[in-house]
Amino acid sequence: MKAAVLGTGVMGAGMARSLLRGGVEVTVWNRTPERARPLAADGARVAPSAAEAVRDADAVLIALYDADAVLAVLGDALAASPEDTVWVQTATVGPEGTRMAAELAAGAGRTLVEAMLLGTRQPAETGRLTLLTAGDPAVFARIEPLTAAISVKTVWAGPEVGAGTALKLACNAWIASITAAAAQSLALAGALGLDPKLFLTAIEGAPADCGYAHAKGEGMLAGSYEPQFALDAALKDVDLIDGAARGAGVDTTLLAALRGLYGQASAAGHGREDLAAVYTSFGGPGGTGS
């Protein structure tokens, strides 16, 4: 199978390497060419344009940052791909961005499905992502070598493109919430005169335990925010979640609080660090962005 990966940030580069290990022929492209070139050492072909990258692809993974980037690349490259190429939308772009992407693909006579990514840098690099998929199951059967190479679990959200995005927003609301909640509890424990790590010790193995709290909490306590899921990307997603919630009539009080906390950390210079840097909004150590 031949695959193109459009976008070689944290997730795109990780998936490209997992595909190569899985025996898939991979062509990569990135708007900033310097970010794609290192993948040549792993065996990928680096294309000079998105259109060139997809020219003989069986499947295309879209791993770009936001809706504007996705729609621009679709407009440039859809027609350059073979008619039977499967376009796999993995970027978190919200319901409206997803609708527009699906319409562009349909207008070009191309098949687009969703495989939204649940996981960060390490699962992407090791082929252990969870995929939140939507679209025709028969289409996914055609690209099974690709999905098998990048994931350990698939949750099918439904036959309509957009269902994967809806599930991804619900999952990212949870991730943003528990990361901020862990930061609050660690900060509170410390402010009350305790070793903050006692919080993580107390919940360990209990019904309220959460592996994510430990993974992010350790980094918070060390003031180490190496990006696995960049804070600005989480902030972008909180805005998308807020818009979707308002449209569906769901209360956004908690989302407003999250927007404020992540926005404060971003304004303080932590946007490119891991979302665990939300701890700085509670007075936690500043990491490399301060």
N, C-alpha and C positions, 0 to 999 in steps of 0.2 A: 504494500500500500504506500502511496505517496501522499504526504501531508504538507500543508503550508501552515506556518504559525505566523500570524500578523500581530506584532507587538512582542517585544522581548524584554519586558520588565521582569519583576520577580516571578510572576506566575507564568508568563509566556516562556521565559528561558527555562524554568524548571520543567514545564511540560515538554518542551522541545527535547531536553536531555532524556526525559523518561521515554519519549517516543523513539529516540535513537537506540536506547538500550533494548527496546521492545522490537527492534528490527524494522521499524518504519523509516522510509526515506523521507527526510525532512528538509524543507526549504524555509528559511526564516527571513523576515523583513521587519525593520523598525524605522520609524521616521527619523530617529537619530542613528545613523548607520553604525557609529562606534559602539552602540549597545548591542548590536547584533553580531558584530565580527567575532567576538570571543567564541561563539558557538561553532565556528568553522573548525576549531580545534577538536570539538566533540564529534565532528562528522557531518554537520549541517551545511547545506549550500546557502550562502548569503545572497539574497536577490537585491538588485538596485532599486526596485519599485514593488509596490504591492501587486500590481498587474502582472509583473514578471514572475513573482513568487507563486501565483495561483495558476499559471498557464497550463500546467499538466497535473494539477492536484486532484486526487480522489476526494479529499476532504480538506477543508480550511478551518483552522481554529482561530477565532477572533479573540484576541487577548489584549484589548486596548483599554484606555483609562475611562473614557466617558462616552456619552451618546454622540457628541459632536465628532469625536475621532472615529467612532464606529461608522456613523452615517457617511462621513467623508470618504473613508476607505471603501465602503460598499459601493458608493457612487463611482469611484475610480476603477475598481477591480472586478466587480461582479461579472461584467460582460467578457472579461479576459479569461475567465475560467471555463472549462468544458461544461456543456449543458447538464451533465449528470453529476457534477461536483456537489458534494454536501457541504454547506456552510454551517459551521457549528458556533453559535453565539455563546461565549463564556463570560463576556464583560457585564458588570453590573451597571445597567443604564436606566433602570426604572421602567414602569409600564408604558409610558409614552415613547421613550426611546426604542423599546422593544417593538412596539406596534409599527413605528416608522421603519425600523430595520426589516421587519417581516414584509412590509409593503414594497420596499425597494427590491428585495429578493424576488418576490412574486412578480413584480413588474418586469424583472429581467429574466423571468422563466427559470429561476434557480431555486433549489430546495434549501430552506433554512430551518434548523432545529436549535433547541436550547440544551446546553449542558453547563449549567451554572456551577461554579466551583465553591465547594465548602472545604476550606483548608488554607494554609498559608505557605510560606516559603518551603519548609521542610517536607510537607506532604507533596508539594508540587515537584520538588527535586527527586523524591524517592518513589514517585508513582503511587502515592497513597491518598489521593484526593477522594472526596465524596462528590459525586456528580448529581445535580438536581436537574433531571432531564424533562423535556416536554417536546412533543412532536410525534410523528408516526413511528411506532415501534419497528416497523419494517425498515425504515431508514437507519435506525440505530443498529439493526442487525448487519447492515452493509458495512458499517464503520466500526464493528466490534474490536478489531485489532487495535484501533486507535484508542477507544475508550478503555480497553483492558490495560493498555500500557500506562495510562495516567491515573487510574483509580483503583480503589479496593471496594467501593460500594457505590451503587446507583439507586437513587430514589426517583421513580417516574412520577411526575406531578400531574400529567394528563396529556391528551392528544393535541391540545391547542398551544401554540407558541405564546408565551406570556405566563403560563402556569409555573414554569421554572423560575422566572423572575419573581413572581409573587412569593414562592416558597423561599427564595434566596433573601428577599427583604425581611421576611419573618425571622429567618435564621440570623441575619445580621443585626436585627433589632436585639435579639437575645445576646449576641456576642458583645455588642456595644454596651449593653446594660450590665452584664456580669463583669466586664472589665472595669467599668466605672464603679460598680458596687464593691468589687475587691479593693480598689484604690481607696474608697471611702472608709472601709473597715480597717485597712492597714493604717491609714492616717489617724483614724479615731483612736485605735489602740495606742499608737505612739503618743498622741496628744494627751491621753489619760495616764501616761507614765509607764506604759508597758513596753516590752520588746514587741514590736509589731508582728514579728514572726510567730508569736504565740497564737495569733488569729488563725494562721494556716495550720498550725499544729492542732488547734482545737477542733477545726472542722474536718480534719483528715479522717477518712473512713466513716464519717457520720452521714446520715441521710442528706444533710445540707452540703456535703462535700461536692467539689467541682474541680475536675482536673485542670480546667482553663484558669481557675483562680490561682492554683499553684504555679502553673506555667508562667502566667503573667506576673503574679505576685513576687516571685523570686527576682525577676528582672526589675520590678519596681523597687524592691528593697535594696538592690545593688545599684540602682540608678543607671541601669544598662538597658538601653532601648534600641538595640539593633533591630532594624525593621524586618518584621515578618509580614505584617499587615500595616502599612503606613497610616499614621494618624490622620493625615489629610484625606486619604482614601476612605477611612472610616467616617470622617466628617461628611464627605460627599454622599456616602451611603445613608447616613442619618437624614440628610436633606431629602434624598429620594424616598426614604421610608416615611418621613413626615408628610410629603406630598401625597403618597399613596394612602396613608392613613386618613388624611383629611378628605380625600376623594371618596373613601369608603365609609366615612362617618365614625371613625374610631378616635377616641380621645387621644390627644397628643401632648398631654401634660408631661409625661415622662420623657418623651422625645425632645421637648423644649429644654428640659433640664440637661439632657445629654448634649444637645446642640450647644448649650452654653459652656459646658465643661470641656468638650473637645475643641470648641472654638477658642476658648481661653488658652488652652495648651498650644494650639496652632499659632495664635497671635504672639505667643511667647517664644516662638521659634522652633517648636517641636513637630512641625507638620510632616517632615520627612522621616522622623523616627517612628518607632513602633507605637501602635495605639495605646500600649501600656503607659506611655508618657502622659496620659490623662492624669496620672498620679501627681504630676507637678501642679495641677489645678487645686489639689488638696494640700500643697506644701511639701510634696515629696521631692527627692533629689532631682536635680535638673538635667542630668544626662549630657550628651554632647551638644545639644542644640541650645544650651543656655549661655 
